Amino acid sequence: MLKKPLFNGLVYDENDRLVNTAYVGEDPCYVVEDQNFLRHIASEKIDRQVFNAIKDQIEGHEEIISSQTAQMIGQDDPFTKAMINTQLKHIDDQFEALLVSGIPEEARTYLGMMGFKIIINFHGDVLEIIQPGITAPDDE
């Protein structure tokens, strides 16, 4: 099955230009313009960096995230909290499925409207992940 770039529409280059996507064969890529040369970077390389950064923020906070998520969806019961907590503890299992299904366009649009942004360089290294509403570790 064809994989999809997870963060299509949310990835920008160092010059604050939105990065396009394309496929090289069946491999999804982010396409970065570098002095009129189009560099095709495997989307999984960038997506995995972002996923790991988000996973690092979740680790150790599964209980509070589960509780807050259950409250937000109006299902503040022990079973829902346990289900969400289990999903968070096994988040690595979700990544491969996300690569195939992608993040729904509505969710990506919402993230973009909220100011979520990924900045990469021409080599596909994630330089910064901008997550409005997230405090820096020093500010906790």
GICOR-V535311 format. One line per field, one symbol per residue. ss: DSSP state (2 for helix, 1 for strand, 0 for the rest). phi: phi as a letter, one per 20 degrees, with the letter a starting at -180 (. if undefined). A space follows every 50 residues. Layout:
ss=???
phi=???
This chain:
ss=00000000001100000101111100111111110011111122222222 22222222000222222222220000022222222222200222222222 2000222222222200111100000111110000002220
phi=.fecffdgncdcefemdfeecbddmdefceddeclmdeeedgffffgfff gfffffffgncgffffffffffemcecgfffffffffffdfgfefffffe emeggfffffgfffnfbddcefenefebcecgneefgfef
